[in-house]
């Protein structure tokens, strides 16, 4: 049922009736209502003392600050452009700051570290910070990526050559976990297809 708002407009109606002399005298309630007309907002407003004010129980000085490193933006951009690098096997061993002292990022390849996306990030950061002359962010990213693509291509070529040499010497490679999973999935689908064909054949004979 709609809300009847006509009583809230009674002072407007009386004002018009007074203008055309339909009503000779102002009602006693008319002047107070004109000075403080009724509100059309039917929502109840709570006084300020009843409003809930969220007060921080702990000062902001004691809250932990965001820790950001210069490499974070470089890392974010690389993995955004190369999401499949995240699918490569990675070592979950945690390193400390002393391990990085043995790395020399004047070159992309490191003896104690496999080639990955982090290598590109550190190489780009080195070119931006320590190289002479220092590269800009875009130029350093382009240079580090070029070295990374060449290194990846060399790794793939070496892997193919190694597999061919091993096969020439009689080595036999087992199927990978992905290939085994595909074979099992195909077998299940083939069994389902045979059962479905048999059921449809039996239903047609009924």
C-alpha positions in Angstrom: 0.0 0.0 0.0 1.5 3.4 -1.0 2.3 5.9 1.7 -0.2 8.8 1.8 1.8 12.0 1.8 -1.1 14.4 1.4 -1.2 15.4 5.2 2.4 16.6 4.8 1.2 19.2 2.2 -1.7 20.6 4.3 0.2 23.9 4.9 0.6 24.4 1.1 -3.1 23.8 0.5 -4.1 26.3 3.2 -1.7 28.9 1.8 -3.5 28.7 -1.6 -6.9 28.9 0.0 -5.8 32.0 1.9 -4.6 33.6 -1.3 -8.0 33.2 -3.0 -9.8 34.3 0.3 -11.5 31.0 0.6 -10.4 31.0 4.2 -10.6 34.3 6.0 -8.4 33.6 9.0 -5.2 31.7 9.4 -5.6 28.6 11.6 -3.6 28.7 14.8 -1.4 25.9 13.7 -0.6 27.5 10.3 2.3 29.9 11.3 4.3 27.3 13.3 3.9 24.8 10.5 5.1 27.3 7.9 8.2 28.1 10.0 9.0 24.4 10.6 7.4 22.5 7.7 7.1 18.7 8.0 9.9 16.7 6.3 9.1 14.4 3.4 12.0 12.1 4.4 10.4 9.3 6.4 13.7 7.8 7.5 14.4 8.3 11.1 17.7 10.0 11.8 19.5 9.1 15.0 21.0 11.8 17.1 24.8 12.1 16.8 25.3 10.7 20.3 23.7 7.4 19.3 25.8 7.0 16.1 28.5 4.4 16.2 31.9 5.9 15.6 34.6 3.5 14.8 37.5 4.2 17.1 40.9 2.7 16.4 41.9 0.9 19.5 45.5 0.8 18.4 47.5 3.7 17.0 48.5 3.5 13.4 52.1 3.9 14.4 52.1 0.3 15.7 50.6 -1.1 12.5 53.1 -2.9 10.2 54.0 -0.9 7.2 53.9 -2.2 3.6 57.2 -3.7 2.6 58.1 -2.9 -1.0 61.2 -3.6 -3.0 62.3 -2.0 -6.3 62.2 -5.5 -7.9 58.5 -6.0 -7.2 57.3 -3.9 -10.1 59.8 -5.5 -12.5 58.8 -9.0 -11.3 55.1 -8.2 -11.7 55.6 -7.0 -15.3 57.7 -10.0 -16.4 55.3 -12.6 -15.1 52.4 -10.7 -16.6 54.1 -10.9 -20.0 55.2 -14.5 -19.5 52.6 -16.3 -17.3 53.8 -19.7 -18.5 57.1 -19.2 -16.7 55.2 -19.8 -13.5 54.3 -23.3 -14.6 58.0 -24.4 -14.8 59.4 -26.4 -11.9 60.8 -24.3 -9.2 62.9 -24.9 -6.1 61.1 -24.2 -2.8 64.3 -23.8 -0.8 64.4 -20.4 0.9 67.6 -18.4 0.4 69.0 -15.7 2.6 70.8 -12.5 1.7 74.2 -14.2 1.8 73.3 -16.5 -1.1 72.9 -13.5 -3.4 76.4 -12.3 -2.6 77.8 -15.1 -4.9 75.7 -13.9 -7.9 77.1 -11.6 -10.5 74.3 -10.1 -12.5 76.6 -8.5 -15.0 75.6 -11.6 -16.9 72.4 -13.6 -17.1 73.8 -17.0 -16.4 74.7 -18.0 -12.8 76.5 -21.1 -11.8 74.5 -21.9 -8.7 71.1 -20.8 -10.0 68.9 -22.2 -12.8 67.7 -19.8 -15.4 64.2 -18.5 -14.6 62.1 -15.4 -14.5 63.9 -14.1 -11.4 67.1 -14.1 -13.4 65.5 -11.6 -15.8 64.3 -9.4 -12.9 67.7 -9.3 -11.3 69.5 -8.8 -14.6 67.2 -5.9 -15.4 67.7 -4.3 -12.0 71.5 -4.6 -12.4 71.3 -2.9 -15.7 69.2 -0.1 -14.2 71.4 0.4 -11.1 75.0 -0.7 -11.7 75.6 -0.8 -15.4 77.7 1.9 -17.1 76.0 3.7 -18.6 72.8 2.9 -16.6 69.9 1.8 -18.8 66.4 3.1 -18.5 63.6 0.8 -17.3 62.4 0.0 -20.8 65.8 -0.5 -22.3 67.0 -2.7 -19.4 63.8 -4.8 -19.8 64.3 -5.2 -23.5 68.0 -6.1 -23.1 67.4 -8.6 -20.3 64.5 -10.2 -22.3 66.7 -10.6 -25.4 69.4 -12.4 -23.4 66.7 -14.6 -21.8 65.2 -15.6 -25.1 68.6 -16.6 -26.5 69.4 -18.6 -23.3 66.0 -20.4 -23.5 66.5 -21.3 -27.1 70.0 -22.7 -26.4 68.6 -24.8 -23.5 65.9 -26.3 -25.8 68.5 -27.0 -28.5 70.8 -28.7 -26.0 67.9 -30.8 -24.6 66.8 -32.0 -28.1 70.4 -32.9 -29.0 70.9 -34.7 -25.7 67.7 -36.7 -26.3 68.8 -37.6 -29.8 72.2 -38.7 -28.6 70.7 -40.8 -25.8 68.3 -42.5 -28.2 71.2 -43.3 -30.6 73.0 -45.1 -27.8 69.9 -47.2 -27.0 68.3 -45.2 -24.2 64.5 -45.5 -23.8 62.5 -42.7 -22.2 59.4 -43.4 -20.2 56.2 -41.5 -20.7 55.8 -38.3 -18.7 53.1 -37.9 -16.1 51.1 -35.7 -18.5 51.2 -38.4 -21.2 50.2 -41.1 -18.7 47.3 -39.0 -17.5 46.1 -38.4 -21.1 46.2 -42.1 -21.9 44.2 -43.0 -18.7 41.7 -40.3 -19.6 41.3 -41.6 -23.1 40.8 -45.1 -21.8 38.0 -44.0 -19.5 36.3 -42.0 -22.3 36.6 -45.0 -24.6 35.0 -47.3 -22.0 32.2 -44.8 -21.4 31.6 -44.6 -25.2 31.3 -48.3 -25.5 28.9 -48.5 -22.5 26.8 -45.7 -23.9 26.6 -47.4 -27.3 25.5 -50.7 -25.7 22.8 -49.0 -23.6 21.4 -47.1 -26.6 21.4 -50.4 -28.6 19.5 -52.2 -25.8 16.9 -49.4 -25.5 16.2 -49.5 -29.2 15.6 -53.3 -29.1 12.9 -52.9 -26.3 
